[in-house]
Each structure stands twice: as C-alpha cells, then as structure tokens.
C-alpha cells in the first residue's frame, strides 16, 4: 500500500498574482506569476500537444524552507466553485499536478522533518483539488465547509489505498511512453495519479473532459500558460 501524509502534501501555497517584490531602487515591482514555477527543482508536466485548448497557471506549494514541492497547471475552462445544477453549465477542464518525488528528509532550515512524497501524495492533492471546485446542488451554502472537510478526509483515505476497489488501472502516455495510472471517478469528476521516470509523480483531476484520451508531457515553455 502506498502511504502519504498530509504534512507532505499540504504546504505553503503560492497563487497568482503573487506578492510584490522590493525593487532595488526602493520601488515595488509585481512578482511574475511564473516565479514559483521557475524556482522548482523538477520538471513540470501538463497535457501534451494533442490538447489545443486554453492553458493557465494555478498554484505552487512550497515547504517551510521555501523549496517548491508541487504545483498545478490548468487546461480548458477555468473552474469555479459552483454546482452544475445551479448554473446549467458544465465546465470542461483538467488540472495536472506535478509532485517532486522525495524520501523522508530534514527540512532545509533544520526545524523539522519533511515526509516522503509518493504517488499517494499526488492522488490526495488531485482528490482534494477536485473537491475544492465542487458544490453539491443539495447542499446549503453554510454547510459547505463541513462537507468539504469530510470529503477531503475521505479523499485522503482513498489516496492511501490506491490498490483498493475504488481505483482502476489506466494507461496513458507520458512523454510518449505508456505509463500506468490509478484512476477513479465520482459524481464530481475524475482523479488519477501515477509516477514518471523523471523523478516526479503526476496527479490530475477534471470534469467534462474524458481522462481516457489524455497524454502528459514535460512543459518546456510556460508562455502558453501565462
């Protein structure tokens, strides 16, 4: 069984736009949304060139010592927190999460220990990411936070049991090479997770866009996402 820890997956999240930097002349200059991605010591993955729709930056997550551990890239419609039943619209999107594969290690600032990241880390980030953009139509707005806490806990438990009956096997190309993934569907969308030969784990989630026809590739230029 793959195991993960929320302390490995939950980290400081940097979104877009980022806070301003101090300019050498004393003026403030906005930090580029891509700065967090540029600091990552690992390659980012997104959908391959077969996908021709919109691409956009999402968020990166860093450890306490500032080292980037994971991040997400979006494809298709930018999802909002809403219910399809309430809007009458169905968003079509896929978010690809890249997680640096790493063993248990001490943090760079010496203040603690960072847990290992595994394919289960990617599965949990993907599962909780899908939930963050979900609002069941029968749920009262005031109860959404409680629902989200409960469902996130369930997603964590599912991620720790990737060989359980909730998951099925799916092979998708990564840099053109067929790669095995753990895959599951729910009423809210789909989630998948697997590992690459490049030292990272890939997680993904989406809605309105079939996972079966997707392929992943290293992102060599972030401009299409800007």
Secondary structure, 3 states (H helix, E strand, C coil): CCCCCHHHHCCEEECCCCCCEECCCCCEECCCCCHHHHCCCCCCEEECCCCCCCEEEEEEEECCCCCEEEEEEEEECCCCCECHHHHCCCCCEEEEEEEECECCEECCCCCCEECCECHHHHHHHHHHHHHHCECCCCCCHHHHHHHHHHHHHHHHHHHCCCCCCCCEEEEEEECCEEEEEEEEEECCEEEEEEECCCCEEEEEEEECCCCCCCCEEECCCHHHHC
